[in-house]
Amino acid sequence: LPIAFSYIRLYTALRFRERALGQCLDEEACEVLWTEQHEAGSISFASVVNELKGFYTKTGQIIATRQDLFPREYTDRLAGLTDLVDPMPYSLVRAVVEQELLHDGEAFDDVFAQFDDQPLGAASVAQVHRALLSPEYGGREVAVKVQRPAIEAKLLGDVAALKALAKAVRGFDAIPVDYYTVFSELEVQLSDEFDFI
């Protein structure tokens, strides 16, 4: 929100200068001010993303790929974002696998001869573990992707709230991006990420 207000402040100051004072900056001077605003905004946004992680990292990653929607300062600054987060504890991973993957009456050890307790990678939505299936299941080495509990509802709820906020400011000239479109696209991409089958 502070980032959006900084854009509104600059926009209002330029409009006031033009309308009330009769002073108009040339196009190059305005471009310099907006570039400085984009640079400051991208630094602030990247800081928030790095601090809050999770959903915000995913949002930043999407912004980084959308040069058609966002100023270059944002896409460049966010281009190096990674989705690494602290892994879930193994006990939680095992409980999720037992609840979501195993059939009634089936034990964890019936399916897996080995299951690495340390993930190969952990991200905002899920993490991946190396495992070896039991002989009854073919004895192959597999990667098991385990979704974080309740993450789908949390992330999609966050997106819905952000869409509602973005819709309220949609079309306001001071905000250089149609955030409603961005969050709608994020919602679609997140829905795809939750499809584990």
Phi, psi and chi 1 to 4 in degrees:
 res  aa     phi    psi   chi1   chi2   chi3   chi4
   1 LEU       -  -42.3 -141.3   42.1      -      -
   2 PRO   -60.0  -32.8  -24.9   33.5      -      -
   3 ILE   -65.5  -45.4  -63.6  168.5      -      -
   4 ALA   -61.4  -41.0      -      -      -      -
   5 PHE   -65.3  -31.7  -75.5  133.5      -      -
   6 SER   -67.0  -34.1   67.4      -      -      -
   7 TYR   -68.7  -43.5  -81.7   93.4      -      -
   8 ILE   -62.5  -40.2  -67.0  168.6      -      -
   9 ARG   -61.1  -47.0 -172.4  172.4   38.3 -108.1
  10 LEU   -64.9  -45.2  176.3   58.8      -      -
  11 TYR   -58.8  -46.1  175.9   81.9      -      -
  12 THR   -63.6  -42.6  -56.5      -      -      -
  13 ALA   -62.7  -41.9      -      -      -      -
  14 LEU   -67.4  -41.7  -69.9  173.9      -      -
  15 ARG   -64.6  -42.9  -73.7  -71.1 -174.3 -143.3
  16 PHE   -61.0  -46.8  176.7   77.3      -      -
  17 ARG   -58.8  -40.2 -178.1  177.9 -176.1  155.4
  18 GLU   -73.8  -47.4 -179.0 -178.1  -41.7      -
  19 ARG   -84.1  -47.0  -69.5 -172.6  177.9  150.7
  20 ALA   -82.2  -37.6      -      -      -      -
  21 LEU   -99.0  -11.3  -57.1  177.6      -      -
  22 GLY    70.2   17.8      -      -      -      -
  23 GLN  -105.9  129.7  -58.9  171.8  -18.8      -
  24 CYS  -124.4  128.5 -168.7      -      -      -
  25 LEU   -76.6  148.5  -64.8  176.9      -      -
  26 ASP   -72.0  167.3   62.3   42.8      -      -
  27 GLU   -60.0  -38.7 -168.6  172.0  -41.0      -
  28 GLU   -65.5  -41.4 -172.2  175.4  -40.9      -
  29 ALA   -65.2  -40.0      -      -      -      -
  30 CYS   -64.5  -41.9  -82.0      -      -      -
  31 GLU   -60.4  -39.9 -173.8   65.6   30.6      -
  32 VAL   -62.6  -44.6  166.7      -      -      -
  33 LEU   -62.6  -43.9  -72.3  174.0      -      -
  34 TRP   -67.8  -37.1  -76.8  112.9      -      -
  35 THR   -63.3  -42.8  -62.4      -      -      -
  36 GLU   -62.4  -39.9  -70.5  171.5   -4.6      -
  37 GLN   -64.4  -44.6  178.7   59.5   48.7      -
  38 HIS   -62.2  -40.0  -64.6  -32.3      -      -
  39 GLU   -63.9  -48.1 -174.3   64.2   26.2      -
  40 ALA   -64.0  -42.0      -      -      -      -
  41 GLY   -63.9  -40.3      -      -      -      -
  42 SER   -68.3  -35.7   70.5      -      -      -
  43 ILE   -64.6  -46.2  -69.9  168.4      -      -
  44 SER   -63.0  -44.6  -65.0      -      -      -
  45 PHE   -65.3  -42.9 -173.1   72.8      -      -
  46 ALA   -61.7  -37.0      -      -      -      -
  47 SER   -64.2  -44.5  175.5      -      -      -
  48 VAL   -62.8  -44.5  167.1      -      -      -
  49 VAL   -60.1  -46.6  166.0      -      -      -
  50 ASN   -66.7  -29.3  -75.5  -38.9      -      -
  51 GLU   -78.6  -43.5 -177.9  179.7  -34.6      -
  52 LEU   -88.1  -27.1  -63.3  177.2      -      -
  53 LYS    56.5 -156.0  -56.8 -152.9 -177.3  -56.4
  54 GLY    50.6 -121.6      -      -      -      -
  55 PHE   -53.3  -40.1  160.3   77.4      -      -
  56 TYR   -69.0  -33.6  -60.4   94.4      -      -
  57 THR   -64.0  -45.3  -60.2      -      -      -
  58 LYS   -60.3  -42.2 -173.9   61.1   63.5 -174.2
  59 THR   -61.8  -45.9  -58.9      -      -      -
  60 GLY   -61.1  -39.2      -      -      -      -
  61 GLN   -62.8  -39.3  -71.2  169.7  -25.5      -
  62 ILE   -69.0  -43.2  -69.8  170.2      -      -
  63 ILE   -57.5  -41.7  -70.1  170.0      -      -
  64 ALA   -60.6  -26.0      -      -      -      -
  65 THR   -93.0   -3.4   65.8      -      -      -
  66 ARG  -111.9   68.7  -64.4  -55.0  -51.6  -99.1
  67 GLN   -64.6  -19.0  -66.4   84.6    2.6      -
  68 ASP   -75.6  -19.0   58.7  -37.5      -      -
  69 LEU  -111.0  -27.0  -69.4  176.1      -      -
  70 PHE  -117.9  149.7  -70.2   92.7      -      -
  71 PRO   -59.7  147.6  -22.5   32.1      -      -
  72 ARG   -53.2  -35.8 -179.1 -171.0   49.2   76.9
  73 GLU   -59.4  -37.6  -66.9   80.7    4.2      -
  74 TYR   -72.4  -48.3  -78.5   84.6      -      -
  75 THR   -64.5  -38.0   58.4      -      -      -
  76 ASP   -66.9  -46.3  -71.7   -7.3      -      -
  77 ARG   -65.5  -34.3  175.7  131.1   -6.0 -109.1
  78 LEU   -92.6   -3.0  -60.3  170.5      -      -
  79 ALA   -60.9  -28.7      -      -      -      -
  80 GLY   -94.4   11.5      -      -      -      -
  81 LEU   -64.2  139.1  -75.2  175.6      -      -
  82 THR  -115.8  159.9   60.9      -      -      -
  83 ASP  -102.0   15.8 -157.2   17.1      -      -
  84 LEU   -71.0  132.0  -65.9  177.6      -      -
  85 VAL  -135.7  171.5  -63.7      -      -      -
  86 ASP   -63.4  136.4  -68.0  -27.3      -      -
  87 PRO   -72.3  157.0   23.0  -29.5      -      -
  88 MET   -71.7  150.0  -66.9 -178.3  -76.9      -
  89 PRO   -63.8  148.5   -0.3    2.5      -      -
  90 TYR   -57.5  -38.7  176.6   70.8      -      -
  91 SER   -60.0  -37.4   59.3      -      -      -
  92 LEU   -71.5  -41.4  179.3   57.6      -      -
  93 VAL   -57.4  -48.3  168.7      -      -      -
  94 ARG   -62.1  -42.5 -172.9  169.8  170.6  139.4
  95 ALA   -62.8  -40.4      -      -      -      -
  96 VAL   -64.9  -45.3  169.2      -      -      -
  97 VAL   -61.3  -44.9  169.0      -      -      -
  98 GLU   -61.9  -39.8  -72.3  172.6  -15.3      -
  99 GLN   -75.8  -40.6  179.4 -179.2   -9.4      -
 100 GLU   -94.0  -25.9  -60.8  -68.1  -31.5      -
 101 LEU  -109.9  -36.6 -171.9   62.5      -      -
 102 LEU   -80.5  148.8  -57.0 -176.7      -      -
 103 HIS   -81.0  162.5  -62.5   95.3      -      -
 104 ASP   -54.5  133.5  -72.3  -20.2      -      -
 105 GLY    79.6   -0.9      -      -      -      -
 106 GLU   -94.4  135.7 -162.7  170.0   44.8      -
 107 ALA   -96.4  155.5      -      -      -      -
 108 PHE   -53.1  -46.3 -168.2   85.4      -      -
 109 ASP   -71.2  -14.8  -65.6  -27.7      -      -
 110 ASP   -70.5  -29.9  -66.9  -19.9      -      -
 111 VAL   -96.9  -40.8  176.3      -      -      -
 112 PHE  -115.3  123.1  -60.0  104.9      -      -
 113 ALA   -77.2  -32.8      -      -      -      -
 114 GLN  -143.4  149.9  -66.5  176.7    9.3      -
 115 PHE  -151.5  111.3 -164.3  102.0      -      -
 116 ASP   -64.1  131.1  -71.0   -4.6      -      -
 117 ASP   -78.2  -20.0   59.1  -13.5      -      -
 118 GLN   -97.2  130.0  -66.5  -60.1  -48.1      -
 119 PRO   -73.0  154.0   27.4  -34.0      -      -
 120 LEU   -70.7  -31.1  -63.0  170.9      -      -
 121 GLY  -165.6  149.2      -      -      -      -
 122 ALA  -130.4  134.2      -      -      -      -
 123 ALA  -132.7 -174.5      -      -      -      -
 124 SER   -67.1  -29.8   56.8      -      -      -
 125 VAL   -99.2  -37.4  171.7      -      -      -
 126 ALA  -157.1  175.9      -      -      -      -
 127 GLN  -139.1  161.0   64.3 -170.0   47.8      -
 128 VAL  -120.6  134.2  177.0      -      -      -
 129 HIS  -121.0  143.7  -69.9  -99.9      -      -
 130 ARG   -81.4  138.7 -172.2 -164.5   74.2   77.7
 131 ALA  -146.3  160.4      -      -      -      -
 132 LEU  -120.5  121.5 -176.3   64.2      -      -
 133 LEU   -69.2  151.5  -66.0  173.5      -      -
 134 SER   -67.1  161.5   67.9      -      -      -
 135 PRO   -55.7  -34.5  -26.1   34.3      -      -
 136 GLU   -61.8  -24.7  -64.4   81.5   31.7      -
 137 TYR  -108.3   18.4  -77.6   89.9      -      -
 138 GLY   102.9  -11.3      -      -      -      -
 139 GLY    65.3   15.9      -      -      -      -
 140 ARG   -82.6  154.7  -67.2 -171.6  -13.7 -136.9
 141 GLU   -81.0  134.8 -175.5  175.5   47.5      -
 142 VAL  -136.5  163.6  -65.5      -      -      -
 143 ALA  -108.2  128.6      -      -      -      -
 144 VAL  -110.7  116.1 -178.9      -      -      -
 145 LYS   -93.7  122.0 -172.8  173.6 -178.7 -178.3
 146 VAL  -116.5  118.7 -177.5      -      -      -
 147 GLN   -76.1  140.1 -172.0  175.9  109.5      -
 148 ARG   -65.1  134.4  -68.2  176.7 -179.3  -85.2
 149 PRO   -59.1  136.6  -23.0   32.6      -      -
 150 ALA    63.6    8.9      -      -      -      -
 151 ILE   -69.8  -34.6 -165.6   68.7      -      -
 152 GLU   -60.9  -50.3 -176.7  173.1    5.0      -
 153 ALA   -63.0  -40.6      -      -      -      -
 154 LYS   -64.3  -51.3  179.7 -172.8 -178.8  -45.2
 155 LEU   -66.5  -43.9  -68.9 -176.3      -      -
 156 LEU   -68.0  -30.9  -67.7  177.6      -      -
 157 GLY   -66.4  -41.5      -      -      -      -
 158 ASP   -60.8  -43.1  -73.1  -11.9      -      -
 159 VAL   -64.7  -42.6  171.3      -      -      -
 160 ALA   -60.3  -42.1      -      -      -      -
 161 ALA   -64.7  -42.2      -      -      -      -
 162 LEU   -67.8  -35.7  -71.6  169.1      -      -
 163 LYS   -63.5  -41.7  -81.9  177.7   61.6  178.9
 164 ALA   -62.9  -42.7      -      -      -      -
 165 LEU   -65.1  -43.7 -179.5   62.8      -      -
 166 ALA   -65.4  -35.0      -      -      -      -
 167 LYS   -64.2  -33.7 -165.7  170.8 -171.3  175.4
 168 ALA   -67.2  -29.2      -      -      -      -
 169 VAL  -108.0    7.5  -63.5      -      -      -
 170 ARG   -60.1  133.5 -164.3  174.1 -163.3 -171.3
 171 GLY    85.9   -2.7      -      -      -      -
 172 PHE   -75.3  122.0 -169.5   61.3      -      -
 173 ASP   -57.7  -29.1  -69.7  -20.4      -      -
 174 ALA   -72.1  -19.6      -      -      -      -
 175 ILE   -99.6  115.4  -61.6  176.3      -      -
 176 PRO   -74.4   -3.9   28.6  -34.2      -      -
 177 VAL  -133.4  143.9  174.8      -      -      -
 178 ASP   -84.1   88.6  179.3    3.1      -      -
 179 TYR   -65.2  -24.9  -73.1  104.7      -      -
 180 TYR   -61.0  -44.0 -177.0   81.1      -      -
 181 THR   -62.4  -42.4  -61.6      -      -      -
 182 VAL   -60.8  -48.4  171.5      -      -      -
 183 PHE   -70.8  -30.0  -65.4  129.3      -      -
 184 SER   -65.4  -41.9  -65.5      -      -      -
 185 GLU   -66.0  -40.3 -177.6  173.7  -45.1      -
 186 LEU   -60.2  -41.1  177.1   61.8      -      -
 187 GLU   -59.8  -42.8 -175.1  174.5   49.4      -
 188 VAL   -65.8  -45.7  169.2      -      -      -
 189 GLN   -64.1  -39.8  -72.3 -172.8    4.8      -
 190 LEU   -65.3  -39.9  -76.8  174.0      -      -
 191 SER   -58.9  -39.7  -65.9      -      -      -
 192 ASP   -64.3  -38.1  -71.1  -16.0      -      -
 193 GLU   -68.4  -22.9  -75.5 -160.4   36.8      -
 194 PHE   -86.1   -4.1  -67.1  124.1      -      -
 195 ASP   -87.1   97.0 -175.8    3.6      -      -
 196 PHE   -92.8    2.7  -80.8   38.3      -      -
 197 ILE  -103.6      -  -63.4  178.5      -      -
